[in-house]
Amino acid sequence: MRKIIIAGNWKMNKTTVEAIELANGLKRDLYDIDAIGIIVCPPFTAIDEVAEVVYQTNIGLGAQNMHWEDAGAFTGEVSAPMLKELGCGYVILGHSERRQYFHETNETVNKKLKSALKHGLTPIVCVGESLEEREAGRTFDVIRDHVTNSLKGLDKEEIKKVIIAYEPVWAIGTGKTATPDQAQEVHRFIRDLLEKAYTREIADEITIQYGGSVKPGNIKELISQKDIDGALVGGASLDVKSFAEIVKGAQVSK
Ligand SMILES: O=C(CO)COP(=O)(O)O
């Protein structure tokens, strides 16, 4: 059985003081959740302090991006060994905001992915089409391109360590969620691509999260879809109550 995982992507939100408060609230409200995985991804500046709060709890820690080199003259960047040293177990790669605003491409995502795996970080690789692409009937072409090229060159053992997040760009921060059927259709398509590239057993083991305006009110119907194995939550992960409700909703509905 593949693991159900709810991750919070805090994006560029929360000072260190605010991040500690949020992490402490989640630790208090979610201490007894054991059936599903929980991850928080604070901004770089708060990772060290949040690591202390979630140390030896059921809450995993992730970063939102990294560079593919271990070290060097890359002003403003951080590397996988730096994240590992702080206690990160996960890293989000290829988020649409990075693709859209910071020139992230499948090629750079792929290099980062290989570095993350080399250093024992679990990558959460984001894929998803824009509204324009969906309306032009190009959703499956875009997803195929993101999945095939971002995940290129991984062997059977490596691919099993990857989490994929399907995030339709038009559903991010807009309050417009994909319907459970729309999301399921793309999740199934991703799993079929993995099956063709690897095997049925491997495809069945890979966690595919949905992201895009996930809220306490819609998690249950999303998670009850066969191929939706969790969520990558933005806005609703910034508040203890709403993130805890999403986690609990996922636990009872899967
Ligand atoms: O981008 C997202 C998570 O990575 C989704 O953001 P929202 O939940 O705010 O739509």
The ligand as a Tripos MOL2 file, in Angstrom:
@<TRIPOS>MOLECULE
LIG
   10     9     1     0     0
SMALL
NO_CHARGES

@<TRIPOS>ATOM
      1 O1          0.6680   25.6000   -4.5470 O.2       1 LIG1
      2 C1          0.0820   24.9600   -3.6920 C.2       1 LIG1
      3 C2          0.8080   24.0200   -2.8240 C.3       1 LIG1
      4 O2          2.0990   23.8120   -3.2650 O.3       1 LIG1
      5 C3         -1.3640   25.1010   -3.5000 C.3       1 LIG1
      6 O3         -1.6100   26.3560   -2.9880 O.3       1 LIG1
      7 P1         -3.0920   26.7030   -2.4480 P.3       1 LIG1
      8 O4         -3.4790   25.5630   -1.5380 O.co2     1 LIG1
      9 O5         -2.9190   28.0070   -1.7240 O.co2     1 LIG1
     10 O6         -3.9620   26.7780   -3.6380 O.co2     1 LIG1
@<TRIPOS>BOND
     1     1     2 2
     2     2     3 1
     3     2     5 1
     4     3     4 1
     5     5     6 1
     6     6     7 1
     7     7     8 2
     8     7     9 1
     9     7    10 1
@<TRIPOS>SUBSTRUCTURE
     1 LIG1         1 GROUP 0 **** ****
